[in-house]
């Protein structure tokens, strides 16, 4: 792969306003009557509802993302498949609804790797978000680019060996149907076709079905924690995707208390862990 070291350190600044409408949409998606979190503030992880992509339709590529031609912040990576692999987030100060937001995004690292599926390129972005001029959120986001999918697409009937469930203190089941995925894509203006175009997800990117968004799973895990620890304010949150989760059978949100915080994970119908997360309070 090409050397992208010259792109490390590049940054961009964007502005937005913490409006209430996306928060109402998120509360509905999470099956809440009122908004979650302290009244008048943006709940944990809802900062992902702001600074949405605004690329013109004419520059959108086959996968639904803007074409990577080097004109934007990201380098012109030729690897076609893209996924949000994980994040590490610090909540520094509350964000009031209506606050003026500023986000500075910097490319912190670009690292090529060789995996079982071929070449990988990991891009780490740092997002520094201020609300009303006060530092509110610091996030490191890992994006991974991968080679094309194998010629033979995955199928939903591929055999999976059931695993012994990891003990959990609280478990909640979620049905990842296409409506849930569509509503989250709409909330985040996410046009990645793996989340709504079944033929593309299967035949081009090699998934067994529609892929549940990584940040959606992370948001559901955070909501699972907040339901179990009402009134607790998270200070740090991290998550790491371990395997794709597709629509179809229900999956479980799992929580195990860990001191003042918690360990969280999502497991599919076969008992396989697809994401792990940690919350510190």
BELSUL-V955276 format. One record per residue. N is the residue number from 0. RES is the residue in one small letter. PHI is phi in radians with two decimals (none if undefined). Layout:
BEGIN
<<N | RES | PHI> <N | RES | PHI>>
END
This chain:
BEGIN
<<0 | x | none> <1 | x | -1.16> <2 | x | -1.55> <3 | x | -1.87> <4 | x | -1.06> <5 | x | -1.18> <6 | x | -1.46> <7 | x | -1.14> <8 | x | 1.73> <9 | x | -1.16> <10 | x | -2.56> <11 | x | -2.52> <12 | x | -2.12> <13 | x | -2.27> <14 | x | -2.18> <15 | x | -2.76> <16 | x | -2.27> <17 | x | -1.35> <18 | x | -1.27> <19 | x | -1.48> <20 | x | -1.03> <21 | x | -1.09> <22 | x | -1.20> <23 | x | -1.14> <24 | x | -1.13> <25 | x | -1.15> <26 | x | -1.04> <27 | x | -1.14> <28 | x | -1.07> <29 | x | -1.45> <30 | x | 1.19> <31 | x | -1.81> <32 | x | -1.32> <33 | x | -1.57> <34 | x | -1.23> <35 | x | -1.44> <36 | x | 1.51> <37 | x | -1.03> <38 | x | -1.02> <39 | x | 1.43> <40 | x | -2.18> <41 | x | -1.37> <42 | x | -1.20> <43 | x | -0.97> <44 | x | 1.37> <45 | x | -1.29> <46 | x | -1.12> <47 | x | -1.23> <48 | x | -1.50> <49 | x | -2.02> <50 | x | 0.97> <51 | x | -1.26> <52 | x | -1.13> <53 | x | -2.28> <54 | x | -1.09> <55 | x | -1.16> <56 | x | -1.02> <57 | x | -1.23> <58 | x | -1.90> <59 | x | -1.39> <60 | x | -1.56> <61 | x | -1.05> <62 | x | -1.42> <63 | x | 1.74> <64 | x | -1.54> <65 | x | -1.03> <66 | x | -1.08> <67 | x | -1.59> <68 | x | -1.95> <69 | x | 1.52> <70 | x | -1.37> <71 | x | -1.72> <72 | x | -1.25> <73 | x | -1.36> <74 | x | -1.22> <75 | x | -1.37> <76 | x | -1.29> <77 | x | -1.39> <78 | x | -1.13> <79 | x | -1.41> <80 | x | -1.61> <81 | x | -2.32> <82 | x | -2.60> <83 | x | -1.52> <84 | x | -1.50> <85 | x | 2.93> <86 | x | -2.62> <87 | x | -2.25> <88 | x | -2.21> <89 | x | -2.02> <90 | x | -1.68> <91 | x | -1.57> <92 | x | -2.77> <93 | x | -1.16> <94 | x | -1.89> <95 | x | -1.33> <96 | x | -1.07> <97 | x | 1.68> <98 | x | -1.22> <99 | x | -1.33> <100 | x | -1.98> <101 | x | -2.29> <102 | x | -2.19> <103 | x | -1.83> <104 | x | -1.92> <105 | x | -2.23> <106 | x | -1.34> <107 | x | -1.53> <108 | x | -2.75> <109 | x | -2.36> <110 | x | -2.27> <111 | x | -1.38> <112 | x | -2.45> <113 | x | -2.05> <114 | x | -1.99> <115 | x | -1.11> <116 | x | -1.65> <117 | x | 2.09> <118 | x | -1.24> <119 | x | -2.28> <120 | x | -2.31> <121 | x | -1.72> <122 | x | -2.03> <123 | x | -1.81> <124 | x | -1.86> <125 | x | -1.91> <126 | x | -1.93> <127 | x | -1.94> <128 | x | -1.95> <129 | x | -2.01> <130 | x | -2.09> <131 | x | 1.05> <132 | x | 1.48> <133 | x | -1.87> <134 | x | -1.03> <135 | x | -2.08> <136 | x | -2.49> <137 | x | -2.16> <138 | x | -2.34> <139 | x | -1.86> <140 | x | -2.05> <141 | x | -1.81> <142 | x | -1.97> <143 | x | -2.08> <144 | x | -1.87> <145 | x | -2.27> <146 | x | -1.20> <147 | x | -1.01> <148 | x | -1.20> <149 | x | -0.99> <150 | x | -1.06> <151 | x | -1.55> <152 | x | -1.20> <153 | x | -1.20> <154 | x | -2.24> <155 | x | -1.24> <156 | x | -1.75> <157 | x | -1.00> <158 | x | -1.14> <159 | x | -2.20> <160 | x | -1.38> <161 | x | -1.03> <162 | x | -1.98> <163 | x | -1.20> <164 | x | -1.08> <165 | x | -1.27> <166 | x | -1.03> <167 | x | -2.36> <168 | x | -1.47> <169 | x | -2.61> <170 | x | -2.31> <171 | x | -2.35> <172 | x | -1.69> <173 | x | -2.20> <174 | x | -1.73> <175 | x | -1.48> <176 | x | -1.53> <177 | x | -1.05> <178 | x | -1.17> <179 | x | -1.02> <180 | x | -1.13> <181 | x | -1.10> <182 | x | -1.12> <183 | x | -1.25> <184 | x | -1.03> <185 | x | -1.16> <186 | x | -1.07> <187 | x | -1.87> <188 | x | 0.89> <189 | x | -1.68> <190 | x | -1.73> <191 | x | -1.06> <192 | x | -1.22> <193 | x | -1.13> <194 | x | -1.65> <195 | x | -2.49> <196 | x | -1.88> <197 | x | -1.09> <198 | x | -1.07> <199 | x | -1.14> <200 | x | -1.01> <201 | x | -1.41> <202 | x | -1.46> <203 | x | -1.77> <204 | x | -1.75> <205 | x | 1.38> <206 | x | -1.59> <207 | x | -1.36> <208 | x | -2.98> <209 | x | -1.20> <210 | x | -1.58> <211 | x | -1.29> <212 | x | -0.99> <213 | x | -1.01> <214 | x | -1.13> <215 | x | -1.17> <216 | x | -1.07> <217 | x | -1.07> <218 | x | -1.14> <219 | x | -1.14> <220 | x | -1.15> <221 | x | -1.09> <222 | x | -1.10> <223 | x | -1.07> <224 | x | -1.15> <225 | x | -1.14> <226 | x | -1.16> <227 | x | -1.51> <228 | x | -2.34> <229 | x | -1.08> <230 | x | 1.55> <231 | x | -1.45> <232 | x | -1.85> <233 | x | -1.15> <234 | x | -1.88> <235 | x | -2.46> <236 | x | -2.57> <237 | x | -2.43> <238 | x | -2.53> <239 | x | -2.48> <240 | x | -1.33> <241 | x | -1.97> <242 | x | -2.81> <243 | x | -1.15> <244 | x | -2.10> <245 | x | -1.96> <246 | x | -1.20> <247 | x | 2.30> <248 | x | -1.08> <249 | x | -1.05> <250 | x | -2.12> <251 | x | -1.85> <252 | x | -1.67> <253 | x | -2.14> <254 | x | -2.37> <255 | x | -2.27> <256 | x | -1.11> <257 | x | -2.47> <258 | x | 1.12> <259 | x | -1.46> <260 | x | -1.98> <261 | x | -2.79> <262 | x | -1.72> <263 | x | -2.26> <264 | x | -2.74> <265 | x | -1.92> <266 | x | -2.29> <267 | x | -1.44> <268 | x | -1.12> <269 | x | -1.56> <270 | x | 1.54> <271 | x | -1.42> <272 | x | -1.32> <273 | x | -1.86> <274 | x | -2.68> <275 | x | -2.15> <276 | x | -2.58> <277 | x | -2.34> <278 | x | -2.14> <279 | x | -2.05> <280 | x | -2.08>>
END
